[in-house]
Amino acid sequence: MSEETEDFATLFAASVQAKRIEKGQTLEGTVVAIGPEFAFVDVGGKGEATIAIDELKDAGGALEVKVGDRIQAVVTSTDGGLTLSRKLALRAATERQLEDAARSGLPVEGRVEREVKGGFEVRIGGRRAFCPFSQIDIMRAESSAHHGRVYEFRITEYKDGGRNIVVSRRALLEEKQRATAAEVRRSIAAGAVVPGRVISVREFGAFVDLGAGVQGLLHVSEIGWSRVSDPSQTLKPGDEIIVKVLRVDDDRQRIALGLKQLTADPWTGVAEKYAEGQLCVARVTRVERFGVLAELEPGITGLIPMPETGVKESDVANAFPVGMDIPAIVLEVDQAGRRIRLSAKAVQDARDAQELREYTERADAEMPERFGSLADKLRGALSSRQKQ
C-alpha cells in the first residue's frame, strides 16, 4: 500500500469514527500539539480533534494549557474530523448539552436579559436561567452595566428537566483569578508602576485590584500631595488608575500603593521659593489646639503656631476660619522635614511698625512749622514787652 493510500485510509477511518460522535457531545482528551491557530487533542479511540487556540487562552491572551494537559470540550462539528469548543455557544446549547455542561462544569454562554427579584434572568439557548446578584461578578457594579451583555456562566443547579437552572459567572471568574494570582503577585515589586481598578473607597483610602483579584491599599495620605479629607471626592469604584507600588509584604499578603508619587513633588526647591522673612498668602485648612494649618500651594502646608496667631487661643477659630486667605511671614523652612513655620502675628507687628514710622515721619515734618510758629509768637511777645 502506497503512502498516499495509507494517508487516505487513515483520514477515512477518522472520518467514519467522527460520524459516530454526535455534535454537542462532551469529550475529554489530552493536548498533543499546539500550533499557531489550532491545537490537537487526543480523544482516545475516537481519534484526534482540533480546537482553536483562542479557546485555550485567558483574558490576557496567554495560553492556559500545555502539551500533556487534559481538557474537557464539546464537539461542535464532525465534518472532516472533530472540532471542539470549551464552551457552549450562546445559540447552540441544546437541552442535552446543558445537562452535560451542568454535570461536567463546562462553561456556557448566556445573555443577561433583565433584572428580576434577587438577580438576573439569563437566556442560554432556548432556556431561561437565573443568576443571583452575588454571582454575576466578583466586584459590585450598577445592575444596568450587565444588561444585554453576553458572558460565560457555570451551571450550578439543573432541575426539572431544565425548567429550573441557576448559573454563576463569579465561579468562573474566581477560578481564573486563582490560576493567575500567584503569577501576578510575582510580577509586583516595590517601585513598579502598574495599572489597577478601584474596588472600594473608604474613609482611610481605596482598595485597588491589580489583576487576578490581587488587591493593594491606596492610603488616603498617598492619594495627593494636598491633604485629602474625603477619598470618595477623588476616587470612585470602577475607576481605572495607574499607581506606584510602595511596599510589598509577602508574609501578610499586603501591598501598599501610591498615586501622588507619579506627579512632581511640590516640596522640591521649596527652600528657595519660600525664604525666611518672606511675606506670602496662605489659605487656612485646619485649626488645631497647637495652631493653624494653612496651605501655601497644593501640597505645601505651613503651621502658624498658637503664639504666632496674634490672638487669644479662645478666639483663634473665629479669627482664622477655614478657607480664609491670610497674609503670613515665613519664620522657618525645613525642606528635609517638609515643615514650614509661619507667623500671622509678625504681619500685624510689621503693620504696627510701619504705621509708627509713618506717624513719626509726619510728626517730624510738622515739627519745624510748629516750632516756627511758636518762635514767632515768642518774638512778638518780647517785642510788645520792650515797647512797654
C-alpha positions in Angstrom: 0.0 0.0 0.0 1.4 3.4 -1.0 1.9 6.3 1.4 -0.9 8.2 -0.2 -3.2 5.2 0.2 -2.3 4.9 3.9 -2.9 8.6 4.5 -6.3 8.3 2.7 -7.2 5.2 4.7 -6.3 7.0 8.0 -8.3 10.0 7.1 -11.3 7.9 6.0 -11.2 5.9 9.3 -11.1 9.1 11.3 -14.0 10.5 9.3 -16.1 7.3 9.9 -15.1 7.4 13.6 -16.1 11.1 13.8 -19.5 10.4 12.4 -20.2 8.1 15.3 -19.8 11.0 17.6 -22.7 13.4 17.9 -22.4 17.1 17.7 -22.8 18.5 21.2 -21.2 15.6 22.9 -18.8 16.3 25.7 -15.3 14.7 25.3 -12.2 14.6 27.4 -8.8 14.4 25.8 -5.1 15.2 26.1 -3.4 18.1 24.3 -0.8 16.6 22.0 0.3 19.5 19.9 -0.2 23.3 19.8 0.0 25.2 16.6 -0.3 28.9 15.8 -4.1 28.7 15.2 -5.2 25.3 16.4 -4.3 22.7 19.0 -4.6 18.9 18.5 -6.4 16.9 21.2 -6.1 13.1 21.5 -9.6 11.9 22.5 -8.6 8.2 22.8 -10.2 5.7 20.4 -12.2 8.5 18.9 -9.1 9.8 17.2 -7.7 13.3 17.2 -9.7 16.5 17.4 -8.8 20.2 16.8 -9.7 23.2 19.0 -9.0 26.9 18.2 -6.0 28.4 20.1 -8.1 31.3 21.2 -10.3 28.8 23.2 -7.2 27.9 25.2 -6.1 31.5 26.2 -7.0 33.5 29.2 -8.4 37.1 29.2 -4.9 38.4 28.8 -4.1 36.4 25.8 -1.8 33.8 27.5 -2.1 30.1 26.9 -3.8 28.3 29.8 -2.7 24.8 28.8 0.4 23.0 27.6 1.1 19.7 25.8 0.1 16.9 28.0 -2.7 18.7 29.8 -6.2 17.1 29.9 -9.2 19.2 28.9 -12.9 18.8 28.5 -14.7 20.2 25.5 -17.9 20.0 23.4 -18.0 18.6 19.9 -19.1 21.5 17.6 -18.5 19.8 14.2 -17.9 16.3 12.9 -17.4 17.3 9.2 -14.0 16.2 8.0 -12.9 15.4 11.6 -13.7 16.5 15.1 -13.8 20.2 16.1 -14.1 21.0 19.8 -15.0 24.0 21.9 -14.5 24.6 25.6 -17.8 26.4 25.9 -21.3 26.1 24.7 -22.1 28.9 22.2 -25.0 31.2 23.0 -27.5 29.9 20.5 -26.1 26.4 20.1 -26.9 25.0 23.5 -29.5 22.1 23.4 -31.2 20.6 26.4 -28.9 17.6 26.4 -25.8 19.9 26.1 -27.0 22.0 29.0 -27.4 18.9 31.2 -24.0 17.6 30.2 -22.5 21.1 30.9 -24.1 21.1 34.4 -22.7 17.6 35.1 -19.2 18.4 33.8 -18.8 22.0 34.8 -18.3 23.1 31.2 -18.9 26.9 30.8 -21.9 28.0 28.8 -22.6 31.3 27.1 -25.6 33.3 28.1 -27.1 36.7 27.6 -28.3 38.8 30.5 -31.8 39.7 29.6 -33.2 41.7 32.5 -33.2 42.2 36.2 -35.5 40.2 38.3 -36.1 39.8 42.1 -32.8 38.7 43.6 -30.8 38.7 40.4 -30.9 38.5 36.6 -32.7 36.4 34.0 -30.1 34.9 31.7 -31.0 33.4 28.3 -29.0 30.3 27.4 -30.0 28.8 24.0 -33.8 28.4 24.3 -33.8 28.3 28.1 -34.1 30.8 30.8 -31.7 30.7 33.8 -31.4 32.6 37.0 -28.1 34.3 38.2 -28.2 35.8 41.7 -26.8 39.3 42.1 -23.9 38.0 44.1 -22.9 35.6 41.3 -22.9 38.0 38.3 -19.4 39.4 39.1 -16.6 39.5 41.7 -17.0 43.2 42.2 -20.2 45.2 42.7 -21.4 47.4 39.8 -24.6 49.0 38.7 -27.1 46.5 37.5 -27.5 48.3 34.2 -23.9 47.6 33.4 -24.8 43.9 32.8 -28.0 44.3 30.8 -27.6 42.8 27.3 -24.1 41.5 27.9 -23.0 38.0 26.8 -21.0 36.2 29.5 -19.7 32.7 30.2 -21.5 31.0 33.1 -21.2 27.8 35.1 -24.4 25.9 35.7 -24.7 25.4 39.5 -28.2 23.9 39.5 -30.1 22.0 36.8 -33.5 20.7 37.9 -36.9 19.7 36.4 -35.5 18.9 33.0 -34.0 22.3 32.5 -37.0 24.3 33.8 -35.1 25.4 36.8 -31.5 26.5 36.0 -29.2 28.5 38.3 -25.9 29.9 36.9 -22.9 31.7 38.3 -20.4 33.9 36.4 -18.5 34.6 39.6 -17.4 30.9 39.9 -15.6 31.1 36.6 -14.0 34.5 37.3 -12.7 33.3 40.7 -11.2 30.2 39.1 -9.3 32.3 36.6 -8.2 34.6 39.4 -6.8 31.8 41.4 -5.0 30.4 38.4 -3.2 33.7 37.7 -3.0 35.3 41.2 0.4 33.8 42.0 1.9 34.9 38.8 0.5 38.4 39.2 1.9 38.6 42.8 5.4 37.6 41.5 5.3 40.4 38.9 4.5 43.1 41.6 7.6 44.6 43.2 8.3 47.8 45.2 8.9 50.6 42.8 6.8 49.2 39.9 4.2 51.4 38.2 1.1 49.3 37.4 -2.5 49.7 36.2 -5.4 49.0 38.6 -9.1 49.3 39.1 -10.6 50.9 42.2 -12.7 48.2 44.0 -14.0 50.2 47.0 -13.4 53.6 48.6 -13.3 54.0 52.4 -12.5 57.0 54.7 -8.9 55.7 55.1 -8.3 55.2 51.4 -9.1 52.9 48.5 -8.7 49.2 47.6 -7.3 48.7 44.1 -7.4 45.5 42.1 -4.1 44.9 40.4 -5.3 41.9 38.4 -6.4 38.4 39.2 -8.0 39.5 42.4 -4.7 40.7 43.9 -5.5 43.9 45.8 -3.4 46.7 47.2 -4.3 49.6 49.6 -4.0 53.2 48.4 -3.9 55.0 51.7 -5.6 58.4 51.9 -2.2 60.1 52.6 -0.8 58.7 49.4 -3.6 59.9 47.0 -2.4 63.5 46.6 0.3 65.9 47.8 -2.5 68.1 49.2 -4.5 66.8 52.2 -7.4 64.6 51.0 -10.2 64.7 53.6 -12.6 62.6 51.7 -11.2 60.0 49.2 -14.6 59.5 47.6 -14.4 63.0 46.2 -11.3 61.9 44.2 -11.9 58.2 43.5 -14.9 56.0 42.7 -15.3 52.2 42.4 -14.6 51.2 38.8 -12.1 54.0 38.1 -9.1 52.8 36.1 -5.9 54.3 37.5 -2.1 54.0 37.4 -0.4 53.5 40.7 3.1 53.0 42.1 3.9 50.0 44.3 5.4 51.4 47.6 5.8 48.3 49.7 5.1 44.6 49.3 4.6 42.4 52.5 4.5 38.8 51.3 4.1 37.4 54.8 1.0 39.4 55.5 -0.2 39.5 51.8 -0.3 43.3 51.8 0.6 45.7 49.1 0.9 49.5 49.7 0.2 51.8 46.8 0.8 55.4 46.0 -0.8 57.8 43.5 0.9 61.2 44.3 4.3 59.7 43.6 3.5 59.8 39.9 3.4 63.6 40.0 6.1 66.2 40.8 6.9 66.7 44.5 5.9 70.3 45.3 8.5 70.3 48.1 11.4 70.2 45.7 13.2 73.5 45.8 10.7 74.9 48.4 13.6 76.5 50.5 14.4 78.8 47.6 10.8 79.5 46.8 9.8 80.4 50.4 12.7 82.3 52.1 12.7 83.2 55.8 11.2 86.6 56.3 9.2 86.4 53.1 5.6 87.7 53.1 3.2 85.3 51.5 -0.5 84.4 51.4 -1.8 81.1 52.7 -5.3 79.5 52.9 -6.5 78.2 56.2 -7.2 74.4 56.1 -7.5 73.4 59.7 -7.4 74.8 63.2 -5.8 72.6 65.8 -5.0 73.1 69.5 -1.4 73.7 68.6 -2.0 76.2 65.9 -3.4 76.9 62.5 -2.5 74.9 59.3 -2.5 77.0 56.1 -1.8 75.9 52.6 0.7 78.0 50.6 0.0 76.0 47.4 -1.3 72.5 46.6 0.9 70.1 48.6 2.7 72.7 50.7 1.1 73.4 54.1 2.6 75.6 56.8 2.0 75.8 60.5 1.1 79.0 62.3 1.9 78.1 66.0 -0.6 79.3 68.5 1.7 82.1 69.8 2.2 83.3 66.3 -1.5 83.8 65.6 -1.6 87.1 67.4 -4.9 86.4 69.1 -6.1 84.6 72.2 -6.4 80.8 71.9 -10.2 81.0 72.5 -10.5 83.4 69.6 -8.4 81.5 67.0 -11.3 79.6 65.4 -13.2 82.9 64.8 -10.1 84.8 63.7 -9.0 82.1 61.2 -12.0 80.5 59.6 -11.3 77.5 57.2 -10.9 78.7 53.6 -9.9 82.2 54.5 -6.8 83.6 52.7 -4.4 85.3 55.2 -1.1 87.1 54.9 1.8 85.4 56.8 5.5 85.8 57.2 7.8 82.7 56.8 9.7 82.1 60.0 11.5 78.9 59.2 11.8 76.4 56.3 12.8 72.7 56.9 12.7 71.2 53.5 14.0 67.8 54.6 11.4 67.6 57.3 8.7 69.0 55.0 7.8 71.7 57.5 7.3 75.5 57.3 6.6 77.7 60.2 4.6 80.9 59.6 3.5 83.9 61.6 0.4 86.0 61.3 1.4 88.0 64.3 4.6 89.1 62.6 2.5 90.6 59.8 0.5 92.7 62.3 3.7 93.7 64.1 5.1 94.8 60.8 2.0 96.8 60.1 2.2 98.4 63.5 5.8 99.3 63.0 5.0 100.8 59.5 2.2 102.9 60.9 4.6 104.1 63.7 7.2 105.0 61.1 4.7 106.8 59.0 3.4 108.7 62.0 6.9 109.6 63.1 7.8 110.9 59.7 4.7 113.0 59.6 5.4 114.4 63.0 9.0 115.2 62.1 7.8 117.0 59.0 5.3 119.1 61.1 7.7 120.0 63.9 9.7 122.9 62.2 6.4 124.6 61.3 5.2 124.2 64.8 8.5 125.5 66.3 8.4 128.3 63.8 5.0 129.5 64.8 6.0 129.3 68.5 9.2 131.3 67.9 7.2 134.0 66.0 4.8 134.2 68.9 7.7 134.5 71.4 9.4 137.2 69.4 6.1 139.1 69.1 5.6 138.8 72.8 9.1 140.1 73.5 8.7 143.0 71.1 5.5 144.0 72.8 7.1 143.9 76.2 10.1 146.0 75.1 7.7 148.7 73.7 6.1 148.9 77.0 
